[in-house]
Amino acid sequence: LRIEQMLDSESIVITGEGAFDKTSFQGKIVGFLQDLVQKYNSKMLIVCGINKTDLRENVYPLHEVPVSTYKETVREDLLRIFNQILRDLISK
């Protein structure tokens, strides 16, 4: 993927994890990406199904946000969530 060649201090990496827990940094892509963003002083956001850690900053657990199960409205719900993530990024 050559991701390392694309990173710098202005980069924002968005990754996902079904259940974000203490093992997410141990041999999984989240841990690999965390090492890279620290190396390049970048920022990482984690979108997850459920957050089982004490980390709150830059972690967006979808189970805490009402998302429709109807295929007609789920797109709008997800757009709302990602718009909130973008607003958070702009405000920081």
Accessible surface in RSA format (square Angstrom, percent):
REM  Atomic radii and reference values for relative SASA: ProtOr
REM  Chains: A
REM  Algorithm: Lee & Richards
REM  Probe-radius: 1.40
REM  Slices: 20
REM RES _ NUM      All-atoms   Total-Side   Main-Chain    Non-polar    All polar
REM                ABS   REL    ABS   REL    ABS   REL    ABS   REL    ABS   REL
RES LEU A   1   193.79 107.9 134.63  96.3  59.16 148.7 143.90 101.1  49.89 134.3
RES ARG A   2   182.38  76.6 166.42  84.8  15.96  38.0  54.01  73.8 128.37  77.8
RES ILE A   3    38.37  21.8  37.41  27.9   0.95   2.3  37.41  26.9   0.95   2.6
RES GLU A   4    62.56  35.9  59.17  44.8   3.39   8.1  21.61  41.8  40.95  33.4
RES GLN A   5   142.33  79.6 104.08  76.1  38.25  91.1  50.53 107.6  91.80  69.6
RES MET A   6   127.35  66.0 102.33  67.7  25.02  59.6  69.86  59.4  57.49  76.2
RES LEU A   7    17.49   9.7   5.76   4.1  11.73  29.5   5.76   4.0  11.73  31.6
RES ASP A   8    76.37  53.5  73.41  73.1   2.96   7.0  33.06  77.8  43.32  43.2
RES SER A   9    66.68  56.3  46.36  61.9  20.33  46.8  22.54  48.0  44.14  61.8
RES GLU A  10   146.60  84.2 124.80  94.4  21.80  51.9  54.85 106.1  91.75  74.9
RES SER A  11    21.16  17.9  11.36  15.2   9.80  22.6  14.06  29.9   7.10   9.9
RES ILE A  12    80.44  45.8  51.03  38.0  29.41  70.9  51.03  36.7  29.41  79.8
RES VAL A  13    14.26   9.4  11.12  10.1   3.15   7.6  14.26  12.4   0.00   0.0
RES ILE A  14    88.20  50.2  58.16  43.3  30.04  72.4  58.16  41.9  30.04  81.5
RES THR A  15    17.73  12.6   8.81   8.9   8.92  21.3  10.69  14.4   7.04  10.6
RES GLY A  16    42.91  52.9   0.00   N/A  42.91  52.9  23.09  63.4  19.82  44.4
RES GLU A  17    28.10  16.1  17.40  13.2  10.70  25.5   9.87  19.1  18.23  14.9
RES GLY A  18    58.86  72.6   0.00   N/A  58.86  72.6  42.37 116.3  16.49  36.9
RES ALA A  19    38.75  35.6  29.78  46.0   8.97  20.4  29.78  41.9   8.97  23.8
RES PHE A  20     0.00   0.0   0.00   0.0   0.00   0.0   0.00   0.0   0.00   0.0
RES ASP A  21    33.71  23.6  33.71  33.6   0.00   0.0   8.02  18.9  25.68  25.6
RES LYS A  22   164.72  80.4 153.81  94.4  10.91  26.0 102.37  92.1  62.35  66.4
RES THR A  23    53.85  38.3  53.85  54.6   0.00   0.0  49.15  66.0   4.70   7.1
RES SER A  24     0.00   0.0   0.00   0.0   0.00   0.0   0.00   0.0   0.00   0.0
RES PHE A  25    72.19  36.1  53.22  33.0  18.97  49.4  53.22  32.3  18.97  54.3
RES GLN A  26   122.31  68.4  99.02  72.4  23.29  55.5  43.76  93.1  78.55  59.6
RES GLY A  27    88.49 109.1   0.00   N/A  88.49 109.1  43.88 120.4  44.61  99.9
RES LYS A  28    87.60  42.7  79.30  48.7   8.30  19.8  59.57  53.6  28.02  29.8
RES ILE A  29    97.16  55.3  87.96  65.5   9.20  22.2  90.43  65.1   6.73  18.3
RES VAL A  30     0.00   0.0   0.00   0.0   0.00   0.0   0.00   0.0   0.00   0.0
RES GLY A  31     5.44   6.7   0.00   N/A   5.44   6.7   5.05  13.9   0.38   0.9
RES PHE A  32   106.20  53.1  99.31  61.5   6.89  17.9 103.39  62.7   2.81   8.1
RES LEU A  33    13.04   7.3  13.04   9.3   0.00   0.0  13.04   9.2   0.00   0.0
RES GLN A  34    46.97  26.3  46.97  34.3   0.00   0.0  11.69  24.9  35.27  26.8
RES ASP A  35    96.28  67.4  89.22  88.8   7.06  16.7  27.19  64.0  69.09  68.9
RES LEU A  36    13.08   7.3  13.08   9.4   0.00   0.0  13.08   9.2   0.00   0.0
RES VAL A  37     5.56   3.7   5.13   4.6   0.44   1.1   5.13   4.5   0.44   1.2
RES GLN A  38   121.17  67.8  95.67  69.9  25.49  60.7  38.89  82.8  82.27  62.4
RES LYS A  39   138.75  67.7 100.43  61.6  38.32  91.2  76.12  68.5  62.63  66.7
RES TYR A  40    65.59  30.6  56.66  32.2   8.93  23.2  44.62  33.5  20.97  25.8
RES ASN A  41   115.76  79.8 106.48 102.9   9.29  22.4  24.74  59.5  91.03  88.0
RES SER A  42    20.04  16.9   0.00   0.0  20.04  46.2   1.42   3.0  18.61  26.1
RES LYS A  43    63.36  30.9  58.97  36.2   4.39  10.5  46.46  41.8  16.90  18.0
RES MET A  44    15.27   7.9   4.24   2.8  11.03  26.3   4.24   3.6  11.03  14.6
RES LEU A  45     0.36   0.2   0.36   0.3   0.00   0.0   0.36   0.3   0.00   0.0
RES ILE A  46     7.66   4.4   7.66   5.7   0.00   0.0   7.66   5.5   0.00   0.0
RES VAL A  47    17.01  11.2  14.90  13.5   2.11   5.1  14.90  12.9   2.11   5.7
RES CYS A  48     2.60   2.0   0.00   0.0   2.60   6.1   2.60   6.6   0.00   0.0
RES GLY A  49    30.96  38.2   0.00   N/A  30.96  38.2  26.73  73.4   4.23   9.5
RES ILE A  50    65.84  37.5  65.84  49.1   0.00   0.0  65.84  47.4   0.00   0.0
RES ASN A  51    14.94  10.3   0.60   0.6  14.34  34.5   0.20   0.5  14.74  14.2
RES LYS A  52   131.22  64.0  95.75  58.7  35.47  84.5  56.15  50.5  75.07  80.0
RES THR A  53    23.74  16.9  11.54  11.7  12.19  29.1  19.92  26.8   3.81   5.8
RES ASP A  54   140.12  98.2 117.70 117.1  22.42  53.0  37.31  87.8 102.81 102.5
RES LEU A  55    89.49  49.8  87.09  62.3   2.40   6.0  89.49  62.9   0.00   0.0
RES ARG A  56   146.87  61.7 131.07  66.8  15.80  37.6  74.15 101.3  72.72  44.1
RES GLU A  57   131.20  75.3 108.43  82.0  22.77  54.2  45.96  88.9  85.24  69.6
RES ASN A  58    28.30  19.5  24.18  23.4   4.12   9.9   4.69  11.3  23.61  22.8
RES VAL A  59    12.99   8.5   3.15   2.9   9.84  23.7   3.15   2.7   9.84  26.7
RES TYR A  60    33.01  15.4  31.28  17.8   1.73   4.5  29.90  22.5   3.11   3.8
RES PRO A  61    16.26  11.8  15.32  14.0   0.94   3.4  15.37  12.7   0.89   5.5
RES LEU A  62    46.20  25.7  43.01  30.8   3.19   8.0  43.34  30.4   2.86   7.7
RES HIS A  63   101.24  55.3  64.51  44.8  36.73  94.0  58.65  60.4  42.59  49.6
RES GLU A  64   109.94  63.1  76.06  57.5  33.88  80.7  34.65  67.0  75.29  61.5
RES VAL A  65    45.58  30.0  39.51  35.8   6.06  14.6  40.74  35.4   4.83  13.1
RES PRO A  66   108.64  79.2  94.20  85.9  14.43  52.5 106.82  88.2   1.82  11.3
RES VAL A  67    49.17  32.4  24.63  22.3  24.54  59.1  25.71  22.3  23.45  63.6
RES SER A  68    28.55  24.1  12.31  16.4  16.24  37.4  22.71  48.4   5.84   8.2
RES THR A  69   132.77  94.4  96.79  98.1  35.98  85.7  81.38 109.3  51.38  77.7
RES TYR A  70   156.37  73.0 153.87  87.5   2.50   6.5 108.23  81.3  48.14  59.3
RES LYS A  71   170.31  83.1 151.96  93.2  18.35  43.7  97.27  87.6  73.04  77.8
RES GLU A  72   123.92  71.1 101.48  76.8  22.44  53.4  67.43 130.4  56.49  46.1
RES THR A  73    63.72  45.3  63.72  64.6   0.00   0.0  62.15  83.5   1.58   2.4
RES VAL A  74    45.81  30.1  45.81  41.5   0.00   0.0  45.81  39.8   0.00   0.0
RES ARG A  75   158.28  66.5 154.51  78.8   3.76   9.0  60.02  82.0  98.26  59.6
RES GLU A  76    96.41  55.3  90.59  68.5   5.82  13.9  59.57 115.2  36.84  30.1
RES ASP A  77    23.64  16.6  23.56  23.4   0.08   0.2   0.12   0.3  23.52  23.5
RES LEU A  78    62.89  35.0  62.72  44.9   0.17   0.4  62.89  44.2   0.00   0.0
RES LEU A  79    85.92  47.9  85.19  60.9   0.73   1.8  85.47  60.0   0.45   1.2
RES ARG A  80   106.45  44.7 100.91  51.4   5.54  13.2  69.72  95.3  36.73  22.3
RES ILE A  81     9.84   5.6   7.17   5.3   2.67   6.4   9.77   7.0   0.07   0.2
RES PHE A  82    76.84  38.4  76.64  47.5   0.21   0.5  76.64  46.5   0.21   0.6
RES ASN A  83    69.52  47.9  68.62  66.3   0.90   2.2   7.52  18.1  61.99  59.9
RES GLN A  84    76.93  43.0  76.93  56.2   0.00   0.0  33.05  70.4  43.87  33.3
RES ILE A  85     1.20   0.7   1.20   0.9   0.00   0.0   1.20   0.9   0.00   0.0
RES LEU A  86    92.35  51.4  92.31  66.0   0.04   0.1  92.31  64.8   0.04   0.1
RES ARG A  87   128.75  54.1 123.88  63.2   4.87  11.6  69.35  94.8  59.40  36.0
RES ASP A  88    36.17  25.3  35.08  34.9   1.09   2.6   5.92  13.9  30.25  30.2
RES LEU A  89    26.53  14.8  14.45  10.3  12.09  30.4  14.71  10.3  11.83  31.8
RES ILE A  90   146.88  83.6 121.11  90.2  25.77  62.1 127.65  91.9  19.23  52.2
RES SER A  91    95.48  80.7  54.46  72.7  41.02  94.5  50.17 106.8  45.31  63.5
RES LYS A  92   121.00  59.0  57.76  35.4  63.24 150.6  83.12  74.8  37.89  40.4
END  Absolute sums over single chains surface
CHAIN  1 A     6480.7       5221.9       1258.8       3810.8       2669.9
END  Absolute sums over all chains
TOTAL          6480.7       5221.9       1258.8       3810.8       2669.9
